[in-house]
Amino acid sequence: LIFFYCYVLLCERRIIMKWFTLEETPYHNNEWTIRPSNKFYETFPGVRGSYLVYPARLCGFTYGDWCRYCRDNYRAKLYGGSKYIVVTFPNKEDANTLAKFLDNRMNKIVKE
C-alpha cells in the first residue's frame, strides 16, 4: 500500500513521455520543467553536459534563444542560477505541448 501511494504521488508530479519528462519543480510551487527522460539517457549513454541545453540543441537554438523562445511562446518563467538560466512553466499545458513537440522532433531524428 505504501509503494502504491508513493507511485501515485510520483505520477502526479511527473508526466513521462518517450524522450522528455515533464516534472514539477521542487523550487517553485506549481511550475514545471522539461527534462530528458531515462529512455533518453539509456539510448545515448555517452551524452555529457547540462541536460538543460538538450532541448535547445534539438531545435537548433542557442541556449539563450531557447530561453527566449520558451518565454515568448509558452509563457515560461526564467530563473537565474549558478551556470544556466532555468526555464519553468507555470502552465502545465504549455509545458506539455512543448514536451510533445520535443518528443516528436526527437522521434524524427532517431528514425532517420
HUKABEL-V183016 format. One line per field, one symbol per residue. ss: DSSP state (2 for helix, 1 for strand, 0 for the rest). phi: phi as a letter, one per 40 degrees, with the letter a starting at -180 (. if undefined). burial: b if it has 9 or more other C-alpha atoms within 8 Angstrom, else e. A space follows every 10 residues. Layout:
ss->???
phi->???
burial->???
//
This chain:
ss->0222222222 2221110001 1111000000 0111110222 2220000000 2222222200 0022222222 2222011110 0000011110 0222222222 2222222222 20
phi->.cdccccccc cccabbbcbb bcbccccbdf bbbbbccddd cccbcccbhc cccdcccccg bcccccdcdc ccbbfcbbbc bcbbcbcbbc bccccccccc dcccccdccc cc
burial->eeeeeeeeee eeebbebbbb bbbbbeeeee bbbbbbbebb beeeeeeeee ebebbbbbee bebebbbebb beebbbbbee eeeebbbbbb bbebbbebbb ebbebbeeee ee
//
